[in-house]
Amino acid sequence: MLASAALEVFTISAVIPLLGLIIDPSQVISFPIISNLINIFSISQNSSSFFIVSLFIVIALTSGFIRTITILITYKLSSNIGAYLSNSFFKKIIYQPYYMHLFYNTSDSLSSMTYHLDETITVINSGLIFLTNSIIGISIIVTLFAINFQIALTSSILILLFYLLISFNTKNFIRESSIYIEKAVNNQYSIISESLNSIKDIILGSKQEYFLSDFKNKEENKRKAIANVLFLSNFPKLILETILLVFLAGLGSYLILTSNFNSNVINLLGVFALGAQKLLPNVQTCFSAISQIRARKASIMNVLEVLNRESYFINKSTIGFEEKLDTISFKEVWFKYYQSKKFSLANINLFINKGDRVGIIGPSGSGKSTFIDLLMGLLKPTKGELKINDININKRRNESHLLAWRNSIGHVPQSIFMTNKSIAENIAFGLKKSEINFALVKKSAELAGIAEYIESTELGYESCFGEDGVKLSGGQRQRVAIARALYSEPEILIFDEATSALDLQTEKFILESLQSLPKYITLVLISHRLSTLDICNKIYKISDNKNLELI
């Protein structure tokens, strides 16, 4: 930055002898610096003209090269900051406590992670460009003040007042546009998410135009707002260039009339013309950067809000309990969700031994899934204790035990999410292909009753069944879910209404698979159908007053 500023000063200063050479070559040696350089390098008077032109070219080329390097460094620095910020941002989201994932909309998280984060990185880049151009601009202004104080002062006041006037009159509009653009982007992500998640119903009901019209309206208005911000950020330069040209023309006429036309007038006009030519882009870039920062204020606030959220990072190197699961106990556990006034569960008391087959039954909305989230350590009790092997895993000092407990759980949800990768990578979810134990994958698939089907396919465990397993039936997907849960060799296997969407015959096959599991695996089954829980030795019902009753 400083080198660029210094070279801009040298470039402007070198114009004076260059113009003097063009007007009156004999007067060139009257410039002290040029005269000293000619003497130092023993340059003859005949070669002095070539020396001055060559010196100006070298300074101009060096200045251009340094400016290019400065811009490259600025963008690389911005890129590195952006990468660090993106990684920190995603880490913040992925390490949020589970209750915060329930509280915030998925589409809002996606818009924050993509659009708003990119906008914030653009602001960082704009800030660095503003800093660079400010230093260069100030250096140019100081040089012009040294050459002619009065003209430099008049020009500076003219430029400053012009940009302050524009900034004052546009700041409210830019701020309002920023808020509107943020809301439009969030709404668009929500429309995209809703339409893709309900694409079957959209096609069946021919509702494409409804979603398209909504998206189109948001997109067109958003683009108009962006266009207005970009125009307000860039139009001042065009007007100011015209004003300065008129000013310099008037100044030239005045100086010629009052000075009887001499070479100093040409030198002065030439220097200020070059100074203005170099200064205007810097001032305009600074103004544009400020406008862009204002226009992205809503995105900046969005990103800062996410970065200030609570995160819950547990050091995996910390040793948790190493003994096998023995007992699970709920002691007077109460729970209500974040910002909710009503308790979802009340005074839960429960004791589970290793190897138990426990069923939890209740109607939809009774709190069954909430109970499971508490059991898995995803939610913390509002009151009461959850103890694993007589250790309260929700105490801060027992974080390592909480992590060990979570890692010992095999969870089978009502609807499994499958990636568009091989079936082996889906069973060994979250592992690189080189880290997968294929013998354990096959064993898990056999226990889940899906191995025979996988091995009958052409590619076997390398087969890919499409995004979210679209090429598999509902029963096959649930067997993959069971195999995934078994791959981690869990101490406890939890079914959260995992068979509720299946037909009775498929459900029967799944339950038979569960009966064949090793007896040391503790089973917890959640269902709203009592027949599903026939394999359980303990069945609890969530009553109307939100506690558990043994049936």
FENMONOR-V116115 format. One record per pair of residues at least 6 apart in sequence whose C-alpha atoms are under 8 Angstrom apart, sorted by the first residue. I is the first residue (numbers start at 0). GAP is how many residues later the second one is. D is the distance in whole Angstrom. If there is no record, write none. Layout:
i=(I,I)
gap=(GAP,GAP)
d=(D,D)
This chain:
i=(0,0,0,0,1,1,2,3,3,3,3,3,4,4,4,4,4,5,5,6,6,6,6,7,7,7,7,8,8,8,9,10,10,10,10,11,11,11,11,11,12,12,13,14,14,14,14,15,15,15,15,16,16,16,16,17,17,17,18,18,18,19,19,19,19,20,20,20,22,23,24,27,27,28,33,37,37,42,70,73,73,73,74,77,77,77,77,80,81,85,85,88,88,88,89,91,91,91,91,92,92,92,94,94,94,95,95,95,95,96,96,96,96,96,97,97,98,98,98,98,102,106,106,106,106,107,107,107,109,110,110,110,111,111,111,114,115,115,115,115,115,116,116,116,118,118,118,119,119,119,119,122,122,122,122,125,125,125,125,126,126,126,128,128,128,129,129,129,129,132,132,132,132,133,133,133,135,136,136,136,139,139,139,140,140,140,143,143,143,144,144,144,158,161,162,162,165,166,169,170,170,173,173,173,173,174,174,174,176,176,176,176,177,177,177,177,177,177,178,178,179,179,180,180,180,181,181,183,183,183,184,184,186,187,187,187,190,190,190,194,194,200,201,228,228,228,229,231,232,232,232,232,232,233,233,235,236,236,236,240,243,247,247,251,251,254,254,255,255,258,313,313,313,314,315,315,317,318,318,319,319,319,319,319,319,320,320,320,321,323,324,324,324,324,325,325,325,325,326,326,326,326,326,326,326,327,327,327,327,327,327,327,327,327,328,328,328,328,328,328,328,328,329,329,329,329,329,329,329,329,330,330,330,330,330,330,330,331,331,331,331,331,331,331,332,332,332,332,332,332,332,332,332,332,332,333,333,333,333,333,333,333,333,333,333,334,334,334,334,334,334,334,334,335,335,335,335,335,336,336,342,343,343,343,343,344,344,344,344,344,345,345,345,346,346,347,347,348,349,351,352,353,353,353,354,354,354,354,354,355,355,355,355,355,356,356,356,356,356,356,356,356,357,357,357,357,357,357,357,357,358,358,358,358,358,358,358,358,358,358,359,359,359,359,359,359,359,359,359,360,360,360,360,360,360,360,360,360,360,361,361,361,361,361,361,362,363,365,365,365,365,366,366,367,367,368,368,371,371,372,373,373,374,375,375,375,376,376,376,376,376,379,384,384,385,385,385,386,387,390,390,391,392,392,392,393,406,406,407,407,407,407,407,408,408,408,408,408,408,408,409,409,409,409,409,409,409,409,409,409,410,410,410,410,410,410,411,411,411,411,411,411,411,411,411,412,412,412,412,412,413,413,413,413,413,413,413,414,414,415,415,415,415,416,416,417,417,417,417,418,418,418,418,418,419,419,419,419,419,419,420,420,420,420,421,421,421,421,421,422,422,422,422,422,423,423,423,423,423,424,424,424,424,425,425,426,426,426,426,426,426,426,427,427,427,427,427,428,439,440,440,441,443,443,443,443,444,444,444,444,445,446,446,446,446,447,447,447,447,447,447,447,448,448,449,449,449,449,453,453,453,454,456,464,464,468,473,473,474,474,474,474,477,477,478,484,485,489,490,490,490,491,491,491,491,492,492,492,492,493,493,493,493,494,494,494,494,495,495,495,496,496,496,496,497,498,498,499,499,510,510,514,524,526,532,537,537,538,538,539,539,539,539,540,540,540,540,541,541,542)
gap=(69,131,134,135,133,134,63,59,62,63,66,132,130,131,132,134,135,130,133,52,53,55,56,55,128,131,132,130,131,134,49,45,48,49,52,128,131,259,262,263,130,258,42,41,252,255,256,251,252,254,255,11,14,17,35,34,35,38,247,248,251,7,8,243,247,6,7,28,240,239,24,6,7,6,18,6,10,8,58,51,54,55,50,43,46,47,50,40,39,27,31,24,217,218,23,214,215,217,219,16,213,218,216,217,218,213,214,215,216,213,214,215,281,282,280,281,238,239,279,280,235,79,82,83,86,78,81,82,79,74,75,78,187,190,191,70,66,183,184,186,187,182,183,186,177,180,181,176,179,180,183,166,169,170,173,163,164,166,167,162,163,166,156,157,160,155,156,159,160,149,150,152,153,148,149,152,146,142,145,146,135,138,139,11,15,138,8,128,131,6,7,8,81,78,73,124,70,124,62,120,123,55,117,120,121,119,120,122,48,49,52,118,116,117,118,119,120,121,118,119,42,45,41,44,45,116,117,34,35,38,33,37,31,27,30,31,20,23,24,7,16,6,6,62,63,66,62,59,54,55,56,58,59,50,54,48,43,44,47,39,32,21,25,13,17,6,10,6,9,6,85,86,89,85,84,87,82,81,82,79,80,81,82,83,84,79,80,83,82,167,29,63,64,166,27,28,62,63,24,25,26,27,61,62,63,22,23,24,25,58,59,60,61,62,20,21,22,23,57,58,59,61,18,19,20,21,54,55,56,57,16,17,18,19,53,54,55,14,15,16,17,51,52,53,12,13,14,15,16,48,49,50,51,52,53,9,10,11,12,13,14,47,48,49,50,8,9,10,11,45,46,47,48,6,7,8,9,46,6,7,203,22,23,26,202,22,25,26,201,202,199,200,201,199,200,199,200,199,198,6,169,166,167,168,164,165,166,167,168,166,167,180,181,182,165,166,167,168,178,179,180,181,165,166,167,178,179,180,181,182,165,166,167,168,174,177,178,179,180,181,8,164,165,166,167,179,180,181,182,7,165,166,167,168,169,178,179,180,181,6,165,166,179,180,181,165,164,176,177,178,180,175,179,158,174,127,157,122,124,6,6,7,11,29,30,33,16,17,25,28,29,14,7,9,6,7,8,6,17,7,10,6,6,8,9,8,81,83,80,81,82,83,84,76,79,81,82,83,84,85,74,75,76,78,79,80,81,82,83,84,71,74,82,83,84,85,66,69,70,73,81,82,83,84,86,68,82,83,84,85,81,82,83,84,85,86,87,63,83,52,61,62,65,51,52,8,49,50,51,7,47,48,49,50,44,45,46,47,48,49,43,44,45,46,39,40,41,42,43,38,39,40,41,42,12,14,17,37,38,6,7,8,11,54,58,14,53,54,56,57,58,60,8,13,56,59,60,55,47,42,46,9,39,40,42,43,6,34,35,38,6,36,66,69,70,31,32,34,35,62,65,66,30,64,26,29,30,33,6,7,9,6,6,6,7,8,27,28,27,31,32,35,20,21,31,8,7,31,29,30,31,29,30,31,32,28,29,30,31,29,30,31,32,28,29,30,31,29,30,31,28,29,30,31,28,8,11,27,28,21,24,20,8,6,6,12,13,11,12,8,9,10,11,7,8,9,10,6,7,6)
d=(6,6,7,7,7,8,7,6,6,6,7,7,7,4,8,6,8,8,7,7,8,8,5,6,7,8,7,7,6,6,7,7,6,6,7,8,8,6,7,6,8,8,6,7,8,7,6,6,8,8,7,6,7,8,7,7,7,7,8,6,7,7,6,7,7,7,6,7,7,8,7,7,8,5,8,8,7,8,8,7,6,7,7,7,6,5,8,8,5,8,7,7,8,6,7,7,6,8,6,8,8,8,5,5,6,8,6,4,6,7,6,6,7,8,6,7,8,7,8,7,8,7,5,5,7,6,7,8,7,7,6,6,8,7,6,8,8,5,7,7,7,7,8,6,6,6,8,7,6,5,7,8,7,5,7,5,8,7,7,7,8,8,8,7,7,7,5,6,8,5,7,7,7,7,8,7,7,6,6,7,7,8,7,7,8,8,6,7,7,8,5,7,8,8,7,7,8,8,7,8,7,6,7,7,5,6,6,7,6,8,7,7,7,5,6,7,6,8,8,6,7,8,6,7,8,6,7,6,7,6,8,8,8,6,7,8,7,8,7,7,7,8,6,8,8,7,8,8,7,5,8,6,7,7,6,7,7,8,6,8,8,7,7,7,7,7,6,8,7,8,7,7,7,8,7,8,6,6,8,8,4,4,8,7,6,8,6,7,8,7,6,7,7,6,6,5,8,6,7,6,5,6,6,5,7,8,6,5,7,8,6,5,6,8,7,6,4,6,6,5,7,8,6,5,5,6,8,6,5,7,8,7,5,7,6,5,6,8,4,5,5,7,5,7,8,6,5,5,7,6,7,6,4,6,7,7,8,5,4,5,7,6,6,5,6,6,6,5,7,8,5,5,7,6,4,5,7,6,7,7,8,8,6,7,7,6,8,8,5,6,7,5,5,8,6,5,6,7,8,8,8,7,7,6,6,5,5,4,7,5,6,8,7,8,6,5,6,8,7,4,5,6,6,5,6,5,6,5,6,8,6,5,6,8,6,6,8,6,4,6,7,8,6,5,6,6,5,6,7,7,6,5,5,7,7,7,6,5,6,7,7,5,6,5,7,5,7,7,8,8,7,7,7,7,7,7,8,8,7,6,6,7,8,8,6,7,8,8,7,8,7,6,6,8,6,7,7,6,8,8,8,7,7,6,5,7,8,8,7,8,5,5,7,8,8,5,6,5,6,7,8,4,6,7,8,5,8,6,5,6,8,6,6,5,6,8,8,6,6,6,8,6,5,6,6,8,6,5,7,5,8,6,5,4,7,7,7,8,7,8,7,7,6,6,8,6,6,4,6,7,8,6,6,7,7,7,5,4,7,8,6,8,7,8,7,5,5,4,7,5,6,6,6,7,8,7,6,5,6,7,8,7,8,8,7,7,7,7,6,4,8,7,6,7,6,6,8,7,6,8,6,7,5,7,6,6,5,8,7,5,7,7,7,8,7,5,7,6,5,8,6,8,7,6,7,6,7,8,5,6,8,7,7,5,7,7,8,7,7,6,8,8,7,8,7,7,8,7,8,5,6,5,4,6,8,7,6,5,6,6,5,6,8,8,6,5,6,6,5,7,7,5,5,8,8,6,8,7,8,8,8,7,7,7,7,7,8,6,6,6,5,4,6,6,5,6,7,5,6,7)
